[in-house]
Amino acid sequence: MTVTVLGGAGFVGARLTARLRDAGLDPWVPARGDPDLLARDLGTVFYCAGLTADYDRRPFDTVEAHSTLVSRIIEAGRFDKLVYCSSTRLYDGQRKDVVHEAEPLVLDPADPRRVYDLSKALGENLTLARSGGRGAVARLSNVFDWEDGAPGFLSEWLIEARANRDLVLQSSPNIARDYIHLDDTVAALIAIAERGQGIFNVAAGRLTTNAEIARVFEARGFWVKFTGDANPPAPPNAAVERLAGLGVAARPVEDVVAAYLEGLPA
């Protein structure tokens, strides 16, 4: 089986590559700009390339990573299956409590900070409409882990807990997110590649506040203080019935965090 991982040195791509190798596969992880990318048979492609925190500072690189490169791969057509990693951030314009994959997106092209959403949406459209039925989209929620360098607020919180039991966090206890652990995310991507078509929300399907996670820390002897008190509207909750239909369910973030903390030195 031929497998290619684009963005294989990144947060999600690196863990996915390791999991595939553990399964006895030998995924190809091309370097950026590798001329062989459009000339060789790619087999199953996991498209994990993209920008996150610095997308606003690098808008043109964002478009290249999210739209232009996947367009070239689809045009070349040398693949069997393409799993495109997108984001549940595309739902931020919705005014609903729960959002499903089939609902039309609401995107504002006049907002300069929407370059992330718009470029991901274009990548999704190309994957779904121009791949000859060989494409699937994974809309990833807030993926977290505790390996060094893992991005995101919760990841940084967990990493800090290795060194300190008194934690001062630059956030608000009221902020809620849908968190999914990196290993559950990788399991979902593999399942989508094996038997998924269309769009899948790769999420837990429930929002968890910072205060709820802090209580898990405090129950295990940590002291947690938040410096802010903002209370923004909660984002839409991503429905996960389609993902469950593939036999994948994300573990509750509180359970994952509790198990991690129990493994730390006292």
C-alpha positions as CSV (number, residue, x, y, z in Angstrom):
1,M,0.0,0.0,0.0
2,T,1.4,3.4,-1.0
3,V,0.8,6.2,1.4
4,T,1.9,9.9,1.3
5,V,1.8,12.3,4.1
6,L,1.9,16.0,3.2
7,G,3.0,18.1,6.3
8,G,4.5,15.0,7.8
9,A,6.9,17.1,10.0
10,G,4.0,19.0,11.5
11,F,2.0,18.4,14.7
12,V,-0.7,16.1,13.3
13,G,1.4,14.8,10.3
14,A,4.3,13.6,12.5
15,R,2.1,11.6,14.8
16,L,0.1,10.2,11.8
17,T,3.4,9.1,10.1
18,A,4.6,7.4,13.3
19,R,1.3,5.5,13.6
20,L,1.4,4.4,10.0
21,R,4.9,3.1,10.5
22,D,3.9,1.2,13.6
23,A,1.3,-0.5,11.4
24,G,4.0,-1.7,9.1
25,L,3.6,0.9,6.3
26,D,6.3,3.0,4.9
27,P,4.7,6.4,4.2
28,W,6.5,8.9,1.9
29,V,6.9,12.3,3.6
30,P,8.0,14.7,0.9
31,A,10.0,17.8,1.7
32,R,8.4,21.1,0.8
33,G,8.9,21.8,-2.9
34,D,9.9,18.2,-3.7
35,P,9.7,17.9,-7.5
36,D,8.6,14.3,-7.4
37,L,5.3,15.2,-5.7
38,L,3.5,15.7,-9.0
39,A,5.4,13.0,-10.9
40,R,5.0,9.8,-8.8
41,D,2.1,7.7,-7.7
42,L,1.0,8.9,-4.3
43,G,-1.5,6.2,-3.3
44,T,-3.4,7.4,-0.3
45,V,-2.6,11.0,0.5
46,F,-3.1,12.5,3.9
47,Y,-3.0,16.3,3.3
48,C,-1.9,17.7,6.7
49,A,0.0,20.7,5.4
50,G,-1.2,24.1,6.5
51,L,-0.6,27.2,8.6
52,T,-2.3,27.9,12.0
53,A,-1.1,30.7,14.3
54,D,0.7,32.8,11.8
55,Y,-1.8,32.6,8.9
56,D,-2.7,36.3,9.3
57,R,0.9,37.4,9.0
58,R,1.5,35.1,6.0
59,P,-1.7,35.3,4.0
60,F,-0.1,34.2,0.7
61,D,1.7,31.3,2.2
62,T,-1.6,30.3,3.7
63,V,-3.4,30.2,0.4
64,E,-0.5,28.2,-1.1
65,A,-0.6,25.7,1.7
66,H,-4.4,25.3,2.0
67,S,-5.5,25.7,-1.7
68,T,-2.8,26.0,-4.4
69,L,-0.7,22.9,-3.6
70,V,-3.7,20.6,-3.2
71,S,-5.1,22.0,-6.4
72,R,-1.9,20.9,-8.2
73,I,-2.0,17.4,-6.6
74,I,-5.6,16.9,-7.7
75,E,-4.9,18.2,-11.2
76,A,-2.0,15.8,-11.6
77,G,-4.4,13.0,-10.5
78,R,-1.7,10.5,-9.3
79,F,-3.4,9.3,-6.1
80,D,-6.0,6.8,-5.0
81,K,-7.5,8.6,-2.1
82,L,-7.1,12.1,-0.7
83,V,-7.9,13.0,2.9
84,Y,-7.8,16.8,3.3
85,C,-7.3,18.2,6.8
86,S,-9.5,21.2,7.3
87,S,-10.9,22.8,10.5
88,T,-14.1,23.2,12.4
89,R,-13.2,26.9,12.5
90,L,-15.1,27.1,9.3
91,Y,-18.3,27.0,11.4
92,D,-17.4,30.2,13.3
93,G,-19.8,32.2,11.2
94,Q,-22.8,30.0,12.1
95,R,-25.3,31.1,14.7
96,K,-26.3,27.7,15.8
97,D,-25.7,25.5,18.8
98,V,-24.9,22.4,16.7
99,V,-23.6,22.3,13.2
100,H,-23.5,19.3,10.8
101,E,-21.2,18.7,7.9
102,A,-23.8,19.2,5.2
103,E,-24.8,22.7,6.3
104,P,-23.7,25.6,4.0
105,L,-20.8,27.7,5.5
106,V,-21.1,31.4,6.2
107,L,-17.8,33.1,5.3
108,D,-17.1,36.9,5.0
109,P,-14.7,37.6,2.2
110,A,-14.3,41.2,3.3
111,D,-12.7,40.3,6.6
112,P,-8.9,40.0,6.2
113,R,-8.6,37.5,9.0
114,R,-10.9,35.1,7.1
115,V,-8.1,34.1,4.7
116,Y,-7.6,31.0,6.8
117,D,-11.3,29.9,6.5
118,L,-11.7,30.9,2.9
119,S,-8.5,29.1,1.8
120,K,-9.5,26.0,3.7
121,A,-13.0,26.1,2.2
122,L,-11.5,26.3,-1.3
123,G,-9.2,23.3,-0.5
124,E,-12.3,21.4,0.6
125,N,-14.2,22.3,-2.5
126,L,-11.4,21.1,-4.8
127,T,-11.0,17.8,-2.8
128,L,-14.7,17.1,-2.9
129,A,-15.7,18.3,-6.3
130,R,-12.6,17.8,-8.5
131,S,-11.0,14.6,-7.3
132,G,-13.3,12.2,-9.2
133,G,-14.9,10.9,-6.0
134,R,-11.6,10.0,-4.4
135,G,-11.5,12.8,-1.8
136,A,-12.7,13.2,1.8
137,V,-12.5,16.1,4.2
138,A,-11.6,16.0,7.9
139,R,-12.6,19.1,9.8
140,L,-10.4,19.0,12.8
141,S,-11.4,20.6,16.1
142,N,-9.0,21.8,18.8
143,V,-6.3,19.1,18.8
144,F,-4.1,18.8,21.9
145,D,-1.2,16.8,23.2
146,W,1.7,17.3,25.7
147,E,4.7,16.6,23.6
148,D,7.2,19.4,23.5
149,G,6.2,22.1,21.1
150,A,2.6,20.9,20.8
151,P,0.5,24.0,19.8
152,G,-2.6,25.4,21.4
153,F,-3.7,26.7,24.8
154,L,-4.5,23.3,26.3
155,S,-1.3,21.7,25.0
156,E,0.8,24.5,26.5
157,W,-1.1,24.2,29.8
158,L,-0.3,20.4,30.0
159,I,3.3,20.9,29.1
160,E,3.6,23.6,31.8
161,A,2.2,21.2,34.4
162,R,5.3,19.0,34.0
163,A,7.3,21.7,35.7
164,N,4.9,23.6,37.9
165,R,2.0,22.8,40.2
166,D,1.0,26.4,40.6
167,L,-0.3,27.6,37.2
168,V,-1.2,31.1,36.1
169,L,-2.9,31.0,32.7
170,Q,-3.4,33.9,30.3
171,S,-7.0,33.1,29.6
172,S,-10.5,33.1,31.0
173,P,-12.3,30.2,32.9
174,N,-15.4,30.9,30.7
175,I,-13.9,30.0,27.3
176,A,-15.2,26.8,25.9
177,R,-13.7,24.6,23.2
178,D,-14.2,21.2,21.6
179,Y,-11.0,19.3,22.4
180,I,-9.8,16.1,20.8
181,H,-6.5,14.4,21.7
182,L,-3.9,13.9,18.9
183,D,-4.1,10.1,19.0
184,D,-7.9,10.2,18.5
185,T,-7.4,12.6,15.7
186,V,-5.0,10.2,14.0
187,A,-7.3,7.3,14.4
188,A,-10.1,9.3,12.8
189,L,-7.9,10.2,9.8
190,I,-7.0,6.6,9.2
191,A,-10.6,5.5,9.4
192,I,-11.7,8.2,6.9
193,A,-8.9,7.1,4.5
194,E,-10.1,3.5,4.8
195,R,-13.8,3.9,4.4
196,G,-14.9,7.5,4.5
197,Q,-16.5,9.7,1.8
198,G,-17.5,13.4,2.1
199,I,-16.9,15.6,5.1
200,F,-16.3,14.5,8.7
201,N,-16.1,16.5,11.9
202,V,-13.1,15.2,13.7
203,A,-14.1,16.4,17.2
204,A,-15.4,15.2,20.5
205,G,-18.9,16.6,19.9
206,R,-19.0,18.6,23.1
207,L,-17.7,21.9,24.5
208,T,-15.6,22.0,27.6
209,T,-14.8,25.2,29.5
210,N,-11.4,26.1,30.9
211,A,-13.0,26.0,34.4
212,E,-14.1,22.4,33.9
213,I,-10.6,21.4,32.9
214,A,-9.1,23.4,35.8
215,R,-11.2,21.3,38.2
216,V,-9.5,18.2,36.9
217,F,-6.1,19.8,37.8
218,E,-7.3,21.0,41.2
219,A,-8.6,17.5,42.1
220,R,-5.0,16.3,41.7
221,G,-3.3,18.9,43.8
222,F,-2.7,21.7,41.3
223,W,-3.4,25.4,41.8
224,V,-4.9,27.1,38.8
225,K,-5.5,30.8,38.3
226,F,-6.8,32.6,35.2
227,T,-5.8,36.2,34.5
228,G,-8.9,37.0,32.4
229,D,-12.6,36.9,32.9
230,A,-13.9,37.2,29.3
231,N,-17.1,35.5,28.5
232,P,-17.4,35.2,24.7
233,P,-20.2,33.4,23.0
234,A,-19.5,29.7,22.7
235,P,-18.6,28.4,19.2
236,P,-21.0,26.0,17.5
237,N,-20.8,22.5,18.6
238,A,-19.7,20.1,15.8
239,A,-21.9,17.1,15.3
240,V,-20.0,13.8,15.3
241,E,-22.5,11.2,14.2
242,R,-20.7,10.7,10.9
243,L,-17.4,10.0,12.6
244,A,-19.1,7.6,15.0
245,G,-20.4,5.8,12.0
246,L,-16.8,5.0,11.2
247,G,-16.4,3.5,14.7
248,V,-14.3,6.4,16.0
249,A,-15.2,8.4,19.2
250,A,-13.0,10.9,20.9
251,R,-12.3,10.3,24.6
252,P,-13.6,13.1,26.9
253,V,-11.0,15.7,27.4
254,E,-11.3,15.5,31.2
255,D,-10.5,11.7,31.2
256,V,-7.4,12.2,29.0
257,V,-6.1,15.1,31.1
258,A,-6.7,13.2,34.3
259,A,-4.8,10.2,33.1
260,Y,-1.9,12.4,32.0
261,L,-1.8,14.2,35.3
262,E,-1.8,11.0,37.3
263,G,1.3,9.9,35.4
264,L,3.3,13.0,36.4
265,P,5.7,13.0,39.4
266,A,4.1,14.3,42.6
